[in-house]
Amino acid sequence: MTDDDLFSDAAISDETRMVNAAIVAAASQLPDWWDVGAPAFRALRAAGGAPFPPLVRSARARTLTIPGPDGPLALRIIPAERPHGLFLHVHGGGWVLGAVDQQDPLLERLADATGLTVVSVDYRLAPEHPFPAGPDDCEAAAVWLATEGEQALGAPLKAIGGESAGAHLAALTVIRLRDRHGLTPFRCANLGFGCYDLRLTPSARAFGDERLVLRTRDMAAFIDAFAPEPLDRAAPDLSPLFADLSGLCPALFTVGTRDALLDDTLFMHARWRAAGNRAELSIAPGGAHGFVAFPCGIAASALERMFAFLAETVKD
């Protein structure tokens, strides 16, 4: 299949169509988070609310607390059996939802496949804590892991990654460590279906109202909560698409063709590569936003590529 074929309707498998239809049907039963309030919607998700699969929490996980910019900052640790490095994970959820304990099975698989101990940062969420709280927490976690992580956890910081808003925060963190601390600990970044232009790219603006995980109105509400006006949403510290991307680590960008944030990934991959960095692009035909959370063939293929990319780039 050529790159052009990936975007064709014929490239979408029957299985993927069925998964997408099930997502839309399940999501149609959900309230909008801004109507019920972010805390109530977070509680619904923590209880295993649709459209995402029920939560399974790891028996291996433990919590470590470090100093943060606004008090203690919790890190959720899922150890690899014989770790040779640390992976800083940043969860998604539109900077408003999500939590460090909601992707444990995936992060266990990552740790087992790569030999990286996963460290998820429990960053502060909007709208209670708008920009720059979340990025500041991620920066603090990364600096601590880069300077103290090997002594505390038995392995050096080697990689970073996240999904959706987590990919946005991970990209900002890589840039902040370089610019604010002169630190370049990351050998790679695993960036899944992120938002890199908070003004909304064309695909985000044009997506419409289909409840395939993420709609145009969802993106607008998330951004209003995280970066309320009059913040300049084109500022590089908010939209990393406009940052100086030179001298950064290799990155794998993953996205589905039915994702409102498709353009964000395509544009950011091109800019990362044009800045002289190694950049790989993984495109899933028909994949919805966050498609790796749903059991299907395109999710299995994308995760296999992510794990292989991480294992290859962090090996000594």
N, C-alpha and C positions, 0 to 999 in steps of 0.2 A: 504494500500500500504506500503510495507517495504521500508527501506532506499535504498536497492539495486534497487528496482523497479523504484525509482525516476529518475535513470539515464538511463533507458531503452527507446528505441525509442517508444515503445508502450505506455509509460506514457504521451507522448506529445499529447495534445488535438488537434482536428481539428481547433478549434478557434485559438490556439497559432500558429499553422502552418500558418494559413492565415495572422495573424498579422505579423509574421516574414517575409513572402513573400512580404507583403506590405512595410515593412521597407526596405528590400533590393531593391525593385523597386523604392521607393522614393529616397533612398540614391544614386542610380546609376545616378541620375540627378545632384548631388552635385559635386562641385570642391573639391579638397583636400585643406585643410586650408593652407598648406605650399606653395602651388602654388599661391593662391590669397593674401596671407598674413593674419595673425591673426586678425588685425583690420577689414578687409573686411568681413571675415568669421563671426566674432562676430556680425557685423551689419546685416548679413543675418539671423542669428539666432534670433536677437532681433526683426526682422521683421516677425518672424514666419516661417522661412524656414524649409523645410522638412529635415529629416523624422519625426521630433517631432511635436506634435500638436500645433496649433496656441497659442500664449501667451495670457493669461488673467491675468491682474494685479489687486491686491486687493485694494479695496477702504479703507480698514482698515489700510493699511500699512503706516508707517511713518519712517523717517530717523533720527537717532541720531548720532552725530559725537563725537568721543572720541579721545584722544591723541594716536597716533600710533608711531611705531618705525621710520617712515620716513615721519612724518607729520600727518594731520588729517586722521582718519580712520572712515569710514561710517558703521553704523549698521542699517539694515532694520528690523523694529519691526512690527510683526503681533501679536497683543495682544489677549490673551484669555479673555473670558467674566469676569470670576472671577479667576484670575491667582493665583496659589499656588506655582509656580516655573517658572524658565526660561529654555528654550531649546536653546542651541547654535547650530545653523545650519551652515554647511559648504557646499557650492554648488560644484557640479562637473564640468567637462569640460576639463579634462586632464591637469589641472594647467594652461591652455592656453585660454580656452573658458569658456562659462557660465557666469552667473551674479546673483546677489542677488534677482532680480525681475522676474526670469524666472520659479519659482516654486510656485507662490503665492497660487493657488487653493489647492495644496497638503498641503502647510504649514498652510493654514486656517483650513483644515480638521484636521490636527494634533493638532492645538491649541484647536479646539472645542472638540476633542475626549479625550484629556489628561488634559486639564486645564493648559497647559504650554504656556506661552507667547514665541513665536518664535523670536529669534534674529539671523539674518543672517549677517555674516561678509563679507564685500566687500574687500576681500584680493587682493593684487597685483598679476597680472598674468604674466606668462612667454609668450614669450621669452624676453619681455621688462624688466621683473623683475624676473630673475631666482632664484633658491634656494640661500639663505634662506628666501627670501622676503615673500612668501606666508605663510610658517610656522611661521615666526616671527609675521605677522599680526594676525594670528589665536591665537597665544599664548597671544599677547597683549590684544585681545578682551576677551579671557577667564579670564585672570588675572583681567581685569577691571570689568567684570561681577561678578567674585567671590568676589571682595572686595567692589565694588561700586554699583553693579547691584540692590541689594535689595532696597537701598535708592532711586535710580534713577527710577526704574521700578516697585517697589512695590512687588517684590518677589525674593527669592534667586535663584542662579544658581543651577540647579539640574541635567541637562542632556545635552548630546552632541550627534551630529550625522551628517552624511553626506552621499553622494553618490559618488561612483567612486573615482576621485581624492579627493573629499570632505571627503570620509571615510578615506582615507590615511591621510589627514591633521587632521581629528578629532582624529585618533589614536595617531598621533604624539603629538597633543595638550594635550591629557590626560597624556602622558608620560612626556612631558616637564613641566607641572604644578607640577607633583610629584617631578621630579628630580631637577628643577631649582628654584622652589618657595616653596616647601614643602606643596603644596595645593592639596587636594583631594576632590573637591566640587561635583564631578559627582557621582550620584547614578546609572547611567547607560549610555551606549553608544549604539546608533543605527547605525550600520555600514553596508551600502548597497553596494555590489559589488565593493569593494575597491581594489586598487593596493597596496600591502604591500611588494613586492620585486621588486625593480627597475631594477634588472638584467633580468627580465622577467622569470616567472615561466613556466613550460612545456606547460600548456594549452595556455598561451599567445604566446609562440614561435610557437606552432603548429597550431594555429587557421587558418592562411592563409589569403586569399584575399577576402572572401565573405563579402560584405558590410552590415553585420548585426550589425550596429551601430559602432562596434569597431573591427578593424582588427589588425593583427600583426604589419603591417607597421604604423598604427596609434599610437599604443603604443610606438613603437620605436621613432617616431617623437615627441610625447608628452614628453617622458623622455629626449630626446636630448635637448628639449627646456627648460625644468624645471631643469634638473640636468646635464648640459653639462660636457663633459670630461674636465679635468682629475678627477672630483669628484669620490670618491669611492662609487659606488651605493649600495654596501653591508653594508655601515656604518649604524649603528642603527638609526642615526638622519635622514637618508634618507629612509631606508627600515625598518619599525618598526617590520617586521617579525623577525629581529635579535636583537631586543631590550630586555632588562629585563622587562618582563611583569608581574612580581609579584606584588601583592597588588593593582591591578587595579579593576575598577568597573565591575559589570555585563555587558555583551554585547550580543546583538543579531546581528548575521551575516546573511545577506540575499544575495542570488545569484541565477541566472538561470543556467540551465545545458548547454545552448548554448551561454554562455558568455566566451569570451577569458580570463577573469579573474577568472574563476571557481576555479582554483588551489589556487589562492591568498586567497580566502575566506576559502576554505577547510583547507589550511595550517595554516592560522591565527587563525581560530576557534580552531584548535587542540592545538596550542601553548598557546593561551589565557587560555584554560581550563587546560592544563598541568601545567601552572604557578600557579594554585590554585584558579583561578577566576571562577565565574559562567559564562558560555558561552552557548548560544543557537544558533542553526543553522536552517535556513529556506531556503529550496531548491525548486525552481520552475521548474518543468519539461519543457524543451524547452525554458525557458525564455532567451531572449537576454540581452545583456548589457543594463542596464537602463530600464528593462521591466516594472517597476512600472509606467513609464510615459505614457504607452499606455493602453487604455481602453480594458481590457480583464479579464477573470476570475482569472488567476494567479496573476495579479496585485492587484485585489480586495482582494484576500486571503492574499497576502503578506502584504499589507497595514493594513489590519485588525489585523494581528499578530503584526506588528510594534506598532500600537497604543495601543494594549492591553499590550504589554511588557512595553512600556513607562509608561502607567497608573499604572501598578502594581508595578513597581520598584521605582517610585517616590512618591507614596502615603505616607502620614505621619502616 
